[in-house]
Amino acid sequence: MLKAWRDGIGRVNRAPAILFGLWITTALVSVPLTLEIRGRIQDHLGASLEAGSAASDVNYDWLQEFMGQAGGLSRTVTPSVVGFAAVLDNLSALVDATPRPAVVAAAAALYVVLLTFFSGGIIDRYARDRAVRAHGFFTVCGVFFFRFLRLGVLAAAAYGFLFGSFHPWLFDDVYPRLTADVTSERTAFFTRLGLYLLFGLPLAVVNLLFDYAKVRAVVEDRRSMIGALAAAGSFVRRNLWSASALYALNAAAFVGVLAVYRLIAPGVGTAGLSMWLAFGVGQLYVVARLWVKAVFWSSETALFQSRLAHAGYVRSPERLWPESPAAEAIAR
């Protein structure tokens, strides 16, 4: 398990173009929303006195006024968008199944589609563990895009059940019954925390299965996504300890990224240098989060290949004469 994790990290670090591409994709989806919010704030502030105070510090009076008049995308402008509070807000929305404004949901859906398109080429690159040309990379992306869309329908059904049925049952039915006679807020808090863990377990299992379904589909060039999902379940069942421990290790790496960002996340600053420093720290967090996602895929690919004798697919071709380093040395 540790060997697969270290191998996965090495594969990600040897392919920085993949990470750069993921960052660019994230930026292309988020920047239009950012510019739209910027335009609405600029229109609302205009040349008023509040504009100067908003640029130099937090103007809560203006913010309350703006939030009271906001609609659609502008409703996302709250104190929770600053620094680490934005991360907590997103995590809270996930575990509490809180709906987002339609435009944000549409942007998230677009991001998922783009990630679905690129995921086939990314997993293939990590599986080969050697450089591939852009033509080869995008060819693989195209081949697996429609296969992964079919897999996405199965994933949507699974996540739909978890968030649409299992989550409401836990928190709308079970939680009120468990806390009906509770007088201590601490007891209620830990009860809800336990239900979060209970909800997170099947969520992690579903995520794990669909990750390995993608890995098996790419490495084995599977066309049937139902077959790939069944094969993923079989692999996880036979390698339950290793697959679970590797997933937990990657999850711990993500928690570590969150902890570091919590320590260095910027608060509210003034316009100018502090603003750009805050922007830079935020982008470093985005890159670190994408790196962890890439390590998820690469380490799971490494584990699968090591257990099912696909190592030959991983290794770079042997350097034989006249392509070996020795031949280059003689040529010089």
PESUL-V752141 format. One record per residue. N is the residue number from 1. RES is the residue in three letters. PSI is psi in radians with two decimals (NA if undefined). NEAR is the number of other ideal C-beta (glycine too) atoms within 12 Angstrom. Layout:
BEGIN
n	res	psi	near
N	RES	PSI	NEAR
N	RES	PSI	NEAR
END
This chain:
BEGIN
n	res	psi	near
1	MET	-0.86	25
2	LEU	-0.64	18
3	LYS	-0.74	20
4	ALA	-0.67	35
5	TRP	-0.80	32
6	ARG	-0.68	20
7	ASP	-0.73	30
8	GLY	-0.73	41
9	ILE	-0.74	28
10	GLY	-0.71	20
11	ARG	-0.71	39
12	VAL	-0.77	38
13	ASN	-0.41	19
14	ARG	-0.05	22
15	ALA	1.13	32
16	PRO	-0.41	18
17	ALA	-0.57	22
18	ILE	-0.82	37
19	LEU	-0.72	32
20	PHE	-0.72	18
21	GLY	-0.68	28
22	LEU	-0.69	35
23	TRP	-0.73	27
24	ILE	-0.74	20
25	THR	-0.77	29
26	THR	-0.74	30
27	ALA	-0.73	23
28	LEU	-0.56	19
29	VAL	-0.66	25
30	SER	-0.53	25
31	VAL	-0.78	17
32	PRO	-0.68	19
33	LEU	-0.71	30
34	THR	-0.77	23
35	LEU	-0.62	15
36	GLU	-0.79	22
37	ILE	-0.72	28
38	ARG	-0.77	17
39	GLY	-0.69	15
40	ARG	-0.69	25
41	ILE	-0.72	30
42	GLN	-0.71	19
43	ASP	-0.65	17
44	HIS	-0.69	26
45	LEU	-0.78	23
46	GLY	-2.36	14
47	ALA	0.47	10
48	SER	2.95	19
49	LEU	-0.52	14
50	GLU	-0.46	24
51	ALA	-0.72	19
52	GLY	-0.75	16
53	SER	-0.56	19
54	ALA	-0.56	26
55	ALA	-0.41	22
56	SER	-0.32	17
57	ASP	-3.09	18
58	VAL	2.16	21
59	ASN	1.58	23
60	TYR	-0.54	16
61	ASP	-0.80	16
62	TRP	-0.71	26
63	LEU	-0.72	27
64	GLN	-0.69	16
65	GLU	-0.76	19
66	PHE	-0.78	29
67	MET	-0.59	22
68	GLY	-0.52	15
69	GLN	-0.14	17
70	ALA	2.65	22
71	GLY	2.72	16
72	GLY	-2.22	19
73	LEU	-0.57	26
74	SER	-0.35	28
75	ARG	-0.23	22
76	THR	-0.17	32
77	VAL	1.67	34
78	THR	2.98	21
79	PRO	-0.35	20
80	SER	-0.01	21
81	VAL	-0.04	28
82	VAL	2.19	22
83	GLY	-2.41	26
84	PHE	-0.34	26
85	ALA	-0.54	20
86	ALA	-0.68	28
87	VAL	-0.82	28
88	LEU	-0.66	21
89	ASP	-0.73	23
90	ASN	-0.73	21
91	LEU	-0.71	20
92	SER	-0.73	17
93	ALA	-0.59	21
94	LEU	-0.93	22
95	VAL	-0.43	24
96	ASP	0.06	23
97	ALA	0.78	24
98	THR	2.17	19
99	PRO	2.57	14
100	ARG	2.82	23
101	PRO	2.64	23
102	ALA	-0.71	15
103	VAL	-0.61	22
104	VAL	-0.73	30
105	ALA	-0.66	19
106	ALA	-0.72	18
107	ALA	-0.70	27
108	ALA	-0.71	23
109	ALA	-0.71	18
110	LEU	-0.73	21
111	TYR	-0.71	24
112	VAL	-0.72	23
113	VAL	-0.77	20
114	LEU	-0.74	26
115	LEU	-0.62	31
116	THR	-0.71	32
117	PHE	-0.80	28
118	PHE	-0.37	36
119	SER	-0.62	43
120	GLY	-0.81	37
121	GLY	-0.63	37
122	ILE	-0.83	42
123	ILE	-0.69	50
124	ASP	-0.73	37
125	ARG	-0.74	39
126	TYR	-0.58	45
127	ALA	-0.69	42
128	ARG	-0.55	33
129	ASP	0.70	31
130	ARG	2.78	21
131	ALA	2.43	17
132	VAL	2.62	23
133	ARG	2.80	14
134	ALA	-0.68	15
135	HIS	-0.79	11
136	GLY	-0.70	18
137	PHE	-0.87	29
138	PHE	-0.43	21
139	THR	-0.80	17
140	VAL	-0.71	31
141	CYS	-0.80	31
142	GLY	-0.69	20
143	VAL	-0.76	23
144	PHE	-0.12	38
145	PHE	-0.89	26
146	PHE	-0.51	19
147	ARG	-0.75	34
148	PHE	-0.42	39
149	LEU	-0.69	22
150	ARG	-0.71	25
151	LEU	-0.60	37
152	GLY	-0.56	28
153	VAL	-0.74	19
154	LEU	-0.72	29
155	ALA	-0.72	31
156	ALA	-0.66	20
157	ALA	-0.75	19
158	ALA	-0.85	25
159	TYR	-0.59	26
160	GLY	-0.69	18
161	PHE	-0.77	18
162	LEU	-0.81	28
163	PHE	-0.46	27
164	GLY	-0.46	16
165	SER	-0.91	19
166	PHE	-0.77	25
167	HIS	-0.88	28
168	PRO	-0.63	20
169	TRP	-0.74	20
170	LEU	-0.85	30
171	PHE	-0.31	27
172	ASP	-0.39	16
173	ASP	-0.98	16
174	VAL	-0.85	20
175	TYR	-0.82	27
176	PRO	-0.63	18
177	ARG	-0.68	15
178	LEU	-0.50	19
179	THR	0.24	22
180	ALA	-0.68	13
181	ASP	0.29	11
182	VAL	2.30	17
183	THR	-0.20	9
184	SER	2.21	11
185	GLU	-0.57	11
186	ARG	-0.74	12
187	THR	-0.75	17
188	ALA	-0.68	19
189	PHE	-0.83	15
190	PHE	-0.50	17
191	THR	-0.78	25
192	ARG	-0.67	25
193	LEU	-0.72	17
194	GLY	-0.67	20
195	LEU	-0.60	29
196	TYR	-0.77	23
197	LEU	-0.70	16
198	LEU	-0.63	23
199	PHE	-0.64	30
200	GLY	-0.48	24
201	LEU	-0.98	21
202	PRO	-0.49	21
203	LEU	-0.74	28
204	ALA	-0.68	24
205	VAL	-0.78	24
206	VAL	-0.77	30
207	ASN	-0.73	29
208	LEU	-0.80	38
209	LEU	-0.76	35
210	PHE	-0.51	35
211	ASP	-0.84	39
212	TYR	-0.47	46
213	ALA	-0.72	41
214	LYS	-0.73	45
215	VAL	-0.83	48
216	ARG	-0.64	40
217	ALA	-0.74	39
218	VAL	-0.90	41
219	VAL	-0.65	40
220	GLU	0.09	29
221	ASP	0.88	21
222	ARG	2.47	27
223	ARG	-0.52	18
224	SER	2.06	18
225	MET	-0.46	30
226	ILE	-0.72	20
227	GLY	-0.69	21
228	ALA	-0.69	36
229	LEU	-0.71	34
230	ALA	-0.71	21
231	ALA	-0.62	26
232	ALA	-0.74	38
233	GLY	-0.69	25
234	SER	-0.73	21
235	PHE	-0.77	32
236	VAL	-0.68	34
237	ARG	-0.71	18
238	ARG	-0.43	17
239	ASN	0.80	25
240	LEU	-0.82	20
241	TRP	-0.87	15
242	SER	-0.79	28
243	ALA	-0.71	37
244	SER	-0.75	23
245	ALA	-0.68	23
246	LEU	-0.72	40
247	TYR	-0.75	38
248	ALA	-0.65	23
249	LEU	-0.75	28
250	ASN	-0.68	37
251	ALA	-0.67	26
252	ALA	-0.63	18
253	ALA	-0.68	27
254	PHE	-0.75	28
255	VAL	-0.66	19
256	GLY	-0.71	19
257	VAL	-0.74	28
258	LEU	-0.71	24
259	ALA	-0.73	17
260	VAL	-0.73	20
261	TYR	-0.59	28
262	ARG	-0.60	21
263	LEU	-0.59	14
264	ILE	-0.03	20
265	ALA	2.33	25
266	PRO	2.66	27
267	GLY	-2.69	21
268	VAL	2.25	23
269	GLY	-3.09	22
270	THR	2.92	19
271	ALA	2.60	18
272	GLY	-2.44	12
273	LEU	-0.78	12
274	SER	-0.57	18
275	MET	-0.77	19
276	TRP	-0.56	15
277	LEU	-0.73	20
278	ALA	-0.71	26
279	PHE	-0.75	20
280	GLY	-0.74	16
281	VAL	-0.71	25
282	GLY	-0.70	30
283	GLN	-0.59	22
284	LEU	-0.67	21
285	TYR	-0.75	31
286	VAL	-0.78	28
287	VAL	-0.74	27
288	ALA	-0.70	29
289	ARG	-0.69	28
290	LEU	-0.62	32
291	TRP	-0.74	32
292	VAL	-0.73	33
293	LYS	-0.73	35
294	ALA	-0.68	40
295	VAL	-0.62	42
296	PHE	-0.97	42
297	TRP	-0.82	46
298	SER	-0.71	43
299	SER	-0.65	43
300	GLU	-0.65	49
301	THR	-0.77	44
302	ALA	-0.74	41
303	LEU	-0.79	46
304	PHE	-0.81	44
305	GLN	-0.61	34
306	SER	-0.51	31
307	ARG	-0.45	28
308	LEU	0.51	24
309	ALA	0.65	12
310	HIS	0.38	24
311	ALA	-0.52	22
312	GLY	-0.47	16
313	TYR	-0.44	26
314	VAL	-0.83	31
315	ARG	2.50	18
316	SER	2.63	17
317	PRO	2.50	14
318	GLU	2.38	11
319	ARG	1.82	14
320	LEU	2.79	10
321	TRP	2.37	13
322	PRO	0.44	12
323	GLU	0.07	13
324	SER	2.82	14
325	PRO	-0.54	14
326	ALA	-0.68	13
327	ALA	-0.68	13
328	GLU	-0.68	12
329	ALA	-0.70	10
330	ILE	-0.66	10
331	ALA	-0.56	11
332	ARG	NA	7
END
